[in-house]
Amino acid sequence: MGQPPGAIPAHASTAPAAVVVNYEARDALLGCVASLRASGAGQVVVVDNASSDGSLERLVATDPRAVVIPAGRNLGYGTAANLGVARTTSEHVLVCNPDVVAVGDCIAALSRVLDEHPECAVVGPRIDNPDGTRYPSARAFPSWGVAAGHALLGPVAPGNRWTRRYKMEESEAGGEAPGEPRGGCREAGWVSGACFMARRSAFESLGGFDERYFMYAEDVDLCWRARRAGWSVLYEPVASVVHAQGLSTSRRPVAMTIAHHRSAWRFARRSTGGAERALLPLVALGLAVRLAVSLGRALGHPGSDLDLPEPSDASDASDGA
């Protein structure tokens, strides 16, 4: 298999490292790793959650320098990412899904932000969909009113004002030319775990991702803990990636929908304190209503799954939206 599991190549340098969590994404994985190399990554570590599509064999044949870690089973996104980060040596580490393609000098641009902002723990790039539309990769921690409006109306009316505020769409508005980054580097509540760069010292001090989240919301939780610890979370739209979302999760829409809401409930319980904990029953009710609506849509998916064994596509489920 080329590099033994967890090996650190002799050529490791101070260049930013990259960690990719993979599951059954062979062709996308090869394109992802190639783009990370072209964008300035030094070490590239791929943690594979027990793929059966020959992902690692193809990767080793294509990029023998890559460090490959066969997990042996599905560890979940956060656990696999933690394992990958632990096998890198650089202070700046990019973590991403396998269906992400870095554009231009994305890695260098994110690394530059961390250099210029020593208080920053995590910085996220602009994420574009394959059709060129913008994905709301930087979001706010909403007030209770905004959270309720987004939770209840988001699945059926995504253009509602509460969802727009939660997704920070107002801050993305501007007078720049079409296709150009809008605004400059700025603070965010949290950034999508589909692709972000972390400062190793901050990531390690926070204990990495909370491994109790199998998938979804681990990115929200990490950024929340970083901000509580005094770090900042930034969004740099000059750095960009293209993300073909749902490569793995679309195979199990019902399981993914349930996992999404489970993680949302875990984060709500963790992040709510004081008198606001009295409102948790209302949060549970809102999530239950949202889950019912979302399940109704997921059951209409051609490949809908009706059971929920251990999810098998944790390489593409890191967005806590």
N, C-alpha and C positions, 0 to 999 in steps of 0.2 A: 504493500500500500504506500510505498514511498516513505514519508515521515512516519515514525511510530507515533501512536496516539499521545498527544500532549507534548511532542518534542518541540524545542525551540531551535529554529535554524541558526546556523553559525553566523549568517549575514545580518541577524537582527540589529536594527539601528534605532536611532531616536525618531525616525519618521513615524507618523501616526500608524497605528495598527488597525486592523479591521476584523470584526467577528461576525460571521454569518451563521444563523441558525437555519438548518435545512431540513425539509421533509419532502421527499418525492417531487423535487423541483429541478431535476437534472439539467435540462436545457437552459432554464432561467438561471440556475446557479452558475453555469459556465459563463454566461453573459455578465452576471453580477460581478463575479470575481475578476473578469477581464477589465470591467469598467473601474473597479476599485484599484487595480494595479495602475491603470492609465491615469487615475485621478491622484495618485501619489501615495497609496498605501504601501507600507513596508511589509510587515508581517500580515499575512491573511490566514485566519484560523476559521475553519468550518466545522461546526459541531452538527453532527447528523443524528436526527431523532429516529433512527432505525428505518431508513428508506429501503425500499426494495427495487428501486428503478436503476440501480447502478450509478447513482450520483457520485459517490466517492471514487469509484474506479475511473470514471470519465474525467473527474476533476484532476486526479493524480496524473493521468496521461496527458492532460492539457496544461496543467500548471504544477509541476513537480515540487515547486517551492512551497506550495500551500501546506499548512499544518492541518491534518485531518484528525478529528476526534469522533470515532464511531461511538455513540452513546450506548448502543446496545438495546435501548428501549426508548420510549417516548418520555423525555424528561420534562416536557413543558418548555415554553419559550424562555421564561426568566431563569430557570435552573440551567438550561443549556447555555444561555448567554453568559451567566456567571462563570460556568466552567470554561468557556472560551476566553473571557477576559482574563481569567487567572493564568492562562497559558501564554499571554502576551507580555511584553516587557516595556512597551512605550507608555509615556505619560498620557498621551491622547489616544483614545480608542473609539473607533466607530463601531456601532452595533446596528445590524440591519437584517431585514428579511432577504430571502434568496431571489425574490422577484423585483428587486430594486436595482436600477442602473444609475450609477453616479454620472453626472454631466460635468464635463470640463474639469476644472480644478476644485471641485466640490470639497474634497478632503482637505486640501490646502487652505481653502477659505474658512472652513469650520475650525481647523487647528489655529488659524490666525486669530479668530475670535477668542479662543481660550487663552492664547498668549496675551492678547490685549486686555482681557478682563479676568484678572486672577481670582475674582470672587465668583466666577461662573463655574458651576459643576457640570451642566449639560447644555448643549446648544443643538438646535434642530435646523435642518435645511428646509427650503421650500420643496414641497412634494407636489409634483404634477402627475395627473393621470395620463395614460397613453394617448388620449385624444387631445391633450393640450390644456384641458381644464385644470383649475387649481384645486388641490385637496386641502382642507383646513387643518394643516399639520400643527399649528400653534393655537392653543386654546386657553381660555380663562378658567379659573376655579369659580364657578358661578355662585351667586347669591341663592338663597332658598327659592325665591320667586322665579329666577331665571332657570334654575335646575328643574323645578316642577314644570314650567312651561315647555322646556326642551324635552323632558322625559315623556310628557303626555302627548305633545303635538309633533315632535320630531319624526316619528315613524310615518305619520299620515300627512303632515304638512311641513316638509323640511324647510320651507321658506319663511316660517313664522319668525317674528322678531326676537323671541327668546332663544331660538336655535341659532339665529344669526349672531346674536350677542355672545352666546357661549362659544361659537366657532370663531369669534373675533373677526367676522367678515367686515365689520365697519372699519377696522384698522387696516384692512387690506385694500380699501377703496383709495383711489388716488388719481392723479392726472397723468401718470406715466403712459408711455406708448404701449399699445397692446403687446403682450408677451414679455414685457420688461418687469423686473422685480419691483414690487410696490413698497414704498417705505424703506427704512433702513433697519439695521440690527436693533432689536428691541426686546424688552422683557416679555415673557409669556408665563401663564400659570403652569402649563405643562406642554411638552412637545411629543409628537407621536413616536412611539418606540419602533415603528417600521424602519426608521433611520434616524439616528442621532449620534453625536459624538460626546463622550464623557471624559472628564478629567479623572485619571486613575486614582489619585489621592482622595478625591471627593467620593468617587464610586466605592472605593474600599472602606472609607470611613463610615459610609452609610450602610455597609453590608451588602452592597449590590442590590439586585432585584430581590424583593420578598418572594421566596420560593413557595409560599402558600397560595399564590396566584398561579394556577396552572397555565392559564392564558387570559388575555384581556386585563386591562387596568393596572398591570404591573408598571407601565410607564407613568400613569397618573400618580400611582403611589410613590414611585421613586422621586419624581419631581416635587411632590408634596413634602416628602421627608427632607429633600435637599433644601427647600425653601425654609422649612421649620428650623433646620440646622444653621441657617444664616447664609446659605449659598444662593446664587441667582440662577435662573433658567432663562436662556436667551433663544431668540429666533433670528436666523440670518437668511433672508430671502435671496441674497446674492448667490449662496450655495444652493444647488438644486439637484434633485434626483427625480427619476421617473419610476413610478410604482404601479405595476400591473396587479392591482389588489385582488384578493380572493382566489389566487392560484390554487391554494390548498383548501381554504375554508369553504369554498363554494361546493365542495363535494359532500359536506355534512352540514347543511344550513340549519337544521333543527338543533343539533348538538351544539353548534357554534352560538346560536341564539341563546340557548339555555346557559352555556358557559359565560357568555357576555353578561347576562343579568346576575348570575351568581357572583361574578367578580365585582360588579357595580355595588351589590349589596354588601360585600365584604369591605369595600373601600368606604362606603357610607358609614358603616359601623365604626370603622377605625378612625375616620377623620372627623367625626362628630363628637363634640364634648360639651360639658356643662349643661345648661338648661335646654340646649338644642336637642339633646338626646331624647327629650320627650316627644320630639317630632318624628323619631325613627319609625313608629308605626305607619305614619303617613307616607314616609319614603317607601316602606315595604309595599304599601297599597299601590302607590304610583308605579313602582317597578313591576308589580304583578299585572297591572293593567297594560303597561307597556309591553311586557313579555307576551301577554295574550294576543295583543295586536301583531307583534312581530312574529309570533309563532304562526298566526294565521297566514301571514305573507310567506313565511318559510315553507309551510306545508304545501304551498302551491308550486314550489321549486321542483323541476323535473326529477331531481335526484334526492328528494327529501328523505331524511332518516328519522325514524320514529323512536329510536332508543338512544341512550346516552351512556355507552361504555366509555372508558378512558379516551378522550379525544385523540385523534390520530393525525392532527395537522397543526401542531403547535408552532410550526415555523412561520406561520402567516396570520398570527392572531394577537398582535401586540397592541392594537389600538383600543384605548379605553373609552372611545366615544360612546 
